[in-house]
């Protein structure tokens, strides 16, 4: 029997944090930005919103791909939102909006939902799910909020915070998978790949044990 074609992952997201998460796990994705207008989707449930946006992102990218016989392509769409005080919070509108959010969030908690939609172009199959993690915010000062917002980081992310960047010190703890908060849950991705009768290890393109130089597999 001929060898199976290599498994390729296309990430339908411009998020450098999502790409870095995959790379750290030995997966080097191709990146195609979906260009989906997130404001077009309206729903009252955060879980429904992030999953629908993940679907739309994956769909927008896969229609631009032309799979060939010598590769097996998967497309991964992701989207994250924060559920806080009965509201759905995506990226802030501006610095003032980010400041207002942090003034409300400090010392309290919310739930970060990340939708994942994985499409196997060759098989014409899809697997999808939402990962949710409780986030407990520190009781940060006005000065810390102003300084953080001034960096611009909160303006580029759902919920106006990160745990893998400058916002890390302002999150006291989380309950769940840290990857969910970053925007991509690797354990959930493994389960979605398995639903498509594939293996997460088939996506590995590099290995970096300890401080060794990264080398391509094979």
Buried (B, 14 or more C-beta within 10 A) or exposed (E): EEEEBBBBBBBBBBBEBBBEBBBEBBBBBEBBEBEBEBEEBEEEBBBBBBBBBBBBBBBBBBEEBEEEEEEBBBBBBBBBBBBBEEEBBBBBEEBEBBBBBBEBBBEEBBBBBBBBBBBBBBEEBBBBBBBBBBBBBBEBEEEBBEEBBEEEBBBBBBBBBBBBBBBEEBBEEBEBBBBBBBBBBBEBBBBBBEBBEBEBEBBBBBEEEEEEEEEEEE
